[in-house]
């Protein structure tokens, strides 16, 4: 007999549980063998679909449509009032002296740190796009002496690069990406049949969300010094937490 909270667990996997309730759902999953098995089955199904799909290159038109859908999802108005406010803003922005105000507003928006909810969307969207485009790795190696120097001159930060193969997380390479408009280094690890992406970018003073779920992927955030970190994967939340502990335990 399945757990009566199965539907709520499914909503958690799909990223549809409100942030205020997510911690309680995770505690339930940790204590419920049925829901743990359900989460693992869902992760394996996601991995199997992705593995089979990766044999074929997505057509440019499909990539364009998916990217447009993701952009629309990330930027859509949350309610009617917000939609009306946006329309009023753009009508005023392009009227006469509004152009100057628009330029100033865009300049402010460009340097403002993103909200916690926006950060969850940004890292999971970046990870999803990389999977769709087949570009999760630009430099393929398990040797940190190869991966770490690859970032030099390409991004204005030095990400911590370590291999955790002995603990079940093998370094497979890295790439460049963005968290919103901010350049990020991404380290890629293999954990069984799951991929874990570690995003590293320069801190801009944003409030980090702790963790969240979007597009079926879990994301966990933390800050160390002047760098922000996010680990993203469709592996079980407990396994992702183990990976985060490994990264945080070493020098950053």
C-alpha positions in Angstrom: 0.0 0.0 0.0 1.4 3.4 -1.0 2.0 6.2 1.4 -1.1 8.6 1.7 1.3 11.5 1.2 2.5 10.2 -2.2 0.8 13.1 -4.0 2.6 15.6 -1.9 5.9 13.8 -2.6 5.2 14.0 -6.3 4.5 17.7 -6.0 7.8 18.1 -4.2 9.7 16.3 -7.0 7.9 18.6 -9.5 8.9 21.7 -7.6 5.2 22.6 -6.9 5.4 22.6 -3.0 5.5 26.1 -1.5 8.9 26.9 -0.1 7.4 27.2 3.4 6.3 23.5 3.3 9.3 22.0 1.5 11.3 21.3 4.7 8.4 19.3 6.2 8.0 17.3 3.0 11.7 16.5 3.0 11.5 15.3 6.6 8.6 13.1 5.6 10.6 11.6 2.7 13.6 11.0 4.9 11.4 9.0 7.3 9.2 7.2 4.8 10.6 4.2 3.0 7.7 4.2 0.4 8.3 7.8 -0.5 12.1 7.3 -0.6 11.6 4.5 -3.1 9.2 6.7 -5.1 11.7 9.5 -5.3 14.5 7.1 -6.4 12.2 5.6 -9.0 11.4 9.1 -10.3 15.1 10.0 -10.4 15.9 6.8 -12.3 13.2 7.4 -14.8 14.4 11.0 -15.4 17.9 9.7 -15.8 16.8 7.0 -18.3 14.9 9.5 -20.4 17.8 11.9 -20.4 20.3 9.2 -21.3 18.2 8.0 -24.3 17.5 11.5 -25.4 21.2 12.4 -25.3 21.8 10.1 -28.3 20.2 12.6 -30.6 21.0 16.3 -31.1 18.0 18.5 -30.5 17.1 20.5 -33.7 17.9 24.2 -33.5 14.1 25.1 -33.7 13.4 22.8 -30.7 16.2 24.4 -28.7 14.9 27.8 -29.6 11.3 27.0 -28.6 12.4 25.4 -25.3 14.6 28.3 -24.5 11.8 30.7 -25.2 9.4 28.7 -23.0 12.0 28.7 -20.1 12.5 32.5 -20.5 8.7 33.0 -20.4 8.4 30.8 -17.3 11.1 32.7 -15.5 9.8 36.1 -16.3 6.0 35.7 -16.5 4.0 38.0 -14.2 2.9 36.3 -11.0 -0.5 37.9 -10.9 -2.8 40.3 -12.9 -1.8 43.3 -10.8 1.9 42.7 -11.7 1.0 42.3 -15.3 -0.8 45.6 -15.4 2.0 47.3 -13.6 4.5 46.0 -16.2 2.4 47.2 -19.1 2.1 50.7 -17.4 5.8 50.8 -16.9 6.7 50.0 -20.5 4.1 52.5 -21.8 5.6 55.2 -19.7 9.1 54.2 -20.4 8.9 54.9 -24.1 7.1 58.2 -23.8 9.3 61.3 -24.2 11.5 61.8 -21.2 10.7 58.2 -20.1 13.6 56.9 -22.2 16.1 58.5 -19.8 14.2 57.0 -16.8 14.2 53.6 -18.6 17.9 53.6 -19.1 18.5 54.5 -15.4 16.0 51.8 -14.3 17.7 49.1 -16.4 21.1 50.1 -15.1 19.8 49.7 -11.5 18.2 46.3 -12.4 21.5 45.1 -13.9 23.4 45.5 -10.7 20.7 44.5 -8.2 21.2 41.0 -6.7 18.5 38.5 -7.7 15.9 37.2 -5.2 16.2 33.8 -3.6 13.4 32.4 -5.7 15.0 33.9 -8.9 18.3 32.2 -8.1 16.6 28.7 -7.9 15.1 29.4 -11.3 18.3 30.6 -12.8 20.6 27.7 -11.8 18.1 25.0 -12.6 17.3 26.7 -16.0 21.0 26.9 -16.8 21.4 23.3 -15.9 18.4 22.2 -18.0 19.6 24.2 -21.0 23.1 22.7 -20.8 21.5 19.2 -20.8 19.2 20.0 -23.8 22.1 21.5 -25.7 24.5 18.6 -24.9 27.1 21.1 -23.5 27.4 20.1 -19.8 31.2 19.7 -20.2 33.6 21.9 -22.1 36.8 20.5 -20.6 36.6 16.7 -19.9 39.0 15.5 -17.2 39.0 14.0 -13.7 42.3 15.7 -12.9 42.0 18.9 -11.0 45.4 20.0 -12.4 43.7 20.0 -15.9 40.3 21.4 -15.0 41.3 24.2 -12.7 43.8 25.9 -15.0 41.2 25.7 -17.8 39.2 28.4 -16.1 42.1 30.8 -15.8 41.6 33.8 -18.1 38.1 32.7 -18.9 36.4 33.9 -15.7 37.4 36.3 -13.0 37.4 33.8 -10.2 39.2 30.6 -9.2 36.8 27.8 -8.4 37.7 25.1 -5.9 38.3 21.9 -8.0 38.5 18.6 -6.2 37.6 15.0 -7.1 35.5 13.0 -4.7 35.6 9.7 -6.6 36.3 7.8 -3.4 33.1 9.1 -1.9 31.0 8.4 -5.0 31.2 11.7 -6.8 33.7 11.6 -9.6 34.9 14.8 -11.3 34.3 14.6 -15.0 35.0 18.1 -16.1 33.8 21.7 -16.2 32.3 24.5 -18.3 31.4 28.2 -18.2 27.8 29.2 -17.8 25.8 32.1 -16.2 23.6 32.5 -13.2 21.3 35.1 -14.6 23.7 37.7 -16.0 26.6 36.7 -13.8 29.4 34.5 -15.3 29.8 31.2 -13.4 32.2 28.3 -13.4 30.5 24.9 -13.4 32.2 21.7 -12.2 30.5 18.5 -13.2 30.5 15.3 -11.2 29.2 11.8 -11.9 27.3 10.1 -9.1 26.1 6.7 -10.2 23.8 7.4 -13.2 23.2 11.0 -12.0 25.1 14.2 -12.9 25.8 16.8 -10.2 26.6 20.4 -11.4 28.5 22.7 -9.0 27.9 26.4 -9.9 30.4 28.9 -8.6 30.1 32.6 -9.1 31.2 35.9 -7.5 29.0 37.1 -4.7 26.8 40.1 -5.5 25.2 40.4 -2.1 22.1 38.3 -2.9 20.2 36.4 -0.2 20.8 32.8 -1.0 17.7 30.5 -0.7 19.2 27.5 1.0 17.6 25.1 -1.3 14.8 24.7 -3.8 13.3 22.5 -6.6 12.6 23.5 -10.2 12.1 21.6 -13.4 12.5 18.3 -11.4 16.0 19.3 -10.2 17.1 20.0 -6.6 19.4 23.0 -5.9 21.3 23.7 -2.7 23.0 27.0 -2.1 25.7 28.4 0.2 28.3 31.2 0.4 32.0 31.0 1.2 34.1 34.1 1.3 33.4 36.2 -1.8 32.0 33.2 -3.8 28.5 31.8 -4.0 27.8 28.1 -4.7 24.9 26.0 -5.9 24.8 22.3 -6.4 22.2 21.1 -8.8 21.1 17.5 -9.6 18.2 15.1 -10.0 19.7 12.7 -7.5 18.0 12.1 -4.2 18.1 15.2 -1.9 20.1 13.3 0.8 22.7 12.4 -1.8 23.0 15.9 -3.0 23.4 17.1 0.7 26.2 14.6 1.1 27.9 16.1 -1.9 27.5 19.6 -0.5 29.1 18.5 2.8 32.1 17.1 0.9 32.6 20.4 -1.0 32.2 22.5 2.1 34.5 20.4 4.2 37.5 21.2 2.1 39.4 24.5 1.5 37.4 26.9 -0.7 
